[in-house]
Amino acid sequence: MQKPSIEGFIQLVSLYRPNFPQEIRGAAASQVDAFAELVYQVSALSLPSDYRDFLLRMGVAAPGFIVDTSQPNWGDRVPWCAFVRDASPELESLHEYYGYFLEEGRSPPPQCLVVGVFGVHDDEVLVECHEGIAGRVFHQSLNSRVFWSETWLGHLYKQAFRHMIIEHLDIKAYNGITKEAASQLVNLAIAYGLEVLWFSDAFDFCAVSSDWEILFHIANYAISPFFYIAGKKQKQSWSWIGGDRSNSPTADFLEFLKRSCGEQLNQIWV
């Protein structure tokens, strides 16, 4: 995989959605410049280069990753304003939100960029910014923070990984697990030859087989772990689970996982 970047994220999505580069729509440089100036007025903070690149490539539209705010049940809620969970890029909405900050003489926490708002001012998604780099991504409601990723780019890549599993692959197993079980599964995945991807962190574990035919994801690793195993439909990968033995480390891992989880996993194995 190429060096982590916005283009790398786009290419990752394109593994299963070849038309994705043509579907996205970026904001104009003038729009991004105007937003950057407003952010600086409010927070004396410059836009990190990787976040700026994101806006230029998909700051207007990213089909498949956005919530449809035109639906009747959306009501009067302010749409999300960046690439976050249930997200819409909507740079114009984000610009409007920072306009409220300026009018009211308020600002986000120091060295933090608001990349998403939902409904009211005390429910935000932010990115920590240091020396031009977009760092940890977290959700803040009132005085409570929940961290999602160590970096903005890592957050994007993890969203792409999850999108691939949920939308484009055959989910073979999924289940909520304990933190202890999650730690054991991480060790097993490594021991049985799955490659740990660079964007795995303290919050999510992401690993794949060498041919990318098996994807293994433990979401919310630090809070309430939930794992997925998925792969390409109608591939030899899944025959490993049901019967024929293989010398593949991935095959051993899958069989061991099914054996170890016992009846509980048998009930949710697709």
N, C-alpha and C positions, 0 to 999 in steps of 0.2 A: 504494500500500500504506500502511496506517495506521502511526502511530508505533510503533517497536519495543517490544514488550511481550509478556507471556505470552498475552494475548488475541490479539495479532497473530499469534503463532506458531500458535495454535489455528485462526485464520481461514485461514492459509496452508495448513495441512493440509486444511482443509475445502474448498479449491478442488477437490480430487479425492476427498475423503471427507466428503461433506456431513453424515454422522451422527457425525462425530468428537466434537463438543461433548457429545453425549449418551452417548458411549462411555467417556469418561474419568471418573475418580473421584478426587476430592481428599481430602486428610487433613482431619480436624476441626481447628478452630482450637486446641482444647485439646491435641491431639497435637503440633501445630507449636510451640505455646508451651512444652510440656515438652521438646521436642527443643532449642529455642532456649536454654532455661535450662541444659541439659546441655552444649551447645556452649560457652556462656559459662563454665561451671565448668572445662571442660577447657582452653580456649584464650583466655579473656577476649575472645571475638570475638562480635559480634552478627550475626545472620543478615541478609545483604543483602536488601533489599526485593524484588528481582526473583526471588531464589531462594525466599523465603518465599511469594511469589505463586504460584510454580510448585508448591510443595508443597500449597498450598490448592486448586489446580485439578486436579492430577494426581499427588499424592503417594502415591496408593494404586494406581492403574491407568491405563495409557495403551495400550490394545490396538493391536497392530501395531508397537509400538516396544519391546516387552519380550521377554525370553527366558523360556521356560517352564521354571521350575526344578523342576517336578513330574516331568519326564521321567527315566526310569531312569538314563540315562548322565550325569545331573547329579552324582550321587554326594553327597559330603559338602561340596562347595564352598559357601562363603558366597555368596549371590546378590549381584549388583550392587545398589546401594542408591539410585540416582538415574538421571536421564535421561542415560546415557552409552552408548557402543557396546555392543550386546548387553545392553541395560539393563532393569532393573526398578525402578520408583520405590521400593517397599518401604521406607517411612519407618520402620517398626518394626525392620527389620534394621539400618538406619543408626543408629537410637537405641541398639540393642544394641551396635553396634560402638563408639560413643562411650562406652558404659558400660565397655568393656574399657580404653579410654584412662584413664578416671577411676580404675578399680581398680588399674591398673598404674603410675599416676603419670606417664604419657607424654602427648604431645600432637603434633598435626601440625606441619609447618613453620610459622613465624610468619606471621600474617595469611593463612593458608590454611584453607579449609573442605574436609573430605573429603566428596565427594558420591558416591563409589563405592568399593567394596572387592571384591576377587576372590580368594577362597581363603585368602590369608594376609596378615599385617599389612604386609608390605613390597610389596604390589601394590595401589596405590590410584589413584583419580582425584580430583584436587583442583581447587579454584577459588581463585584469588587474590582477596582481599577488601580493598577500600580505600574508606573513607568511605561505607560502606553500599552499594557497588556490587560486583556479582560480576564479576570481570575474567577474566583468562586461565584457560583450562581446560587441564589437562595430566595426563598419565598418568605415574605414578612407580613404578618397580620398583627396589628397593634404592636406589642413588644416581643412577639414570638417569632423566632427564625427557624426555618427548616432548610438545610442545605441540600442542593440537588447534584452539584458537580464541582470538581476542583477548578475547572476552567470553562470559559465560554465555548471554546472550540470542542472541548470534551463533551460538554452538554449537547452540542449539535450532533456530534458523532453518535452519542448514546441514543438520541432521539431517532436518528437514522437506523440504528441497530434495532431498536424496538419496533420501528415502523416496518422494517423488513420481516421481523418475526410475526407480527400481528397481521399484516396486510398481504404478505406475499409468500409465506411459507406454510408448511404443514406442521401445526403445533402437535407434537407427539405426547408431551407431558407438561403439566403445569400444576402448581400447588403452593399454598402458603406454607412456610416452614419456620422453625425457630432459628435464632441467631447461631446457636451451637450447630444445628444441622447445616446451616448455610456455610459456616466455616469448614465443616467436614466436606461438603460438596466442592468447595473451592479447591481444597487440597487434593481431592480425588480427580477433579478435572485436570489439574496440573500433572498429577502422577500418571494419568492415563493418556497424556499426550496432546491435550487441547492447548491451543495457543492463546495466551492471555493477551487481549488487545490493549493498545496503549492507553485508551480512554477509560479502562477500568480504574476505579478509585475506591475510596473508603465508602462511597455511597451506592455504587453499582458494580457488579462483576460481569464482564463480557468476555467470552472465549469462543473459539471456533476450531473445527477440525482443519487440517492443513489444506483441504480442497474446498473449504467453505460450504460443504454440504450439510454440516451440523453446526447449529448455532446454540450456545448455552448462555442464558442470561439470568442473573439473580438481581432483581430490582429492589430498591430500598434496603440495601444490604445492612445499613447501620440502624435502621428503625424497625421495619416490619417486613422481613425478607419474603420474596415471592419468586419462584424460579420458573423458567420456561426452557424446554428443549424443543427445537424446531429444525426442519431441514427441507430440502427440495422435495416436492411431491413426486411420488412414483420413482424414487431413487433407491439404489441398492442399500443405501444407508439404513433404511427401515427394516430390511430383511434381517439385519443383525439382531434386532430386538426379538423378533418372533421365533427364530429357529436356528438357521445356519450359523455356525461359529465362524469367526474370522480372526486372523492374526492382527487386525488393526487395533491400535490402542484405543481409538474412539469406540470401536465395537465393544471392547472390554469394559470401557467406562459406562456405556449405556446399559449393558447387561448387569453390571455390578449395581448401578443405580436402581434398576428395576427390582433386583433381588433385595437390596438394602431397605427400600421403602416398603416392601411387603404389601399387605392387603390395601393399605391406604392408597399407594400409588397405582396398584392394579385397578382400583375403582375409577381413577381419573385418567388412566392411560388411554389415549384416543385410538 
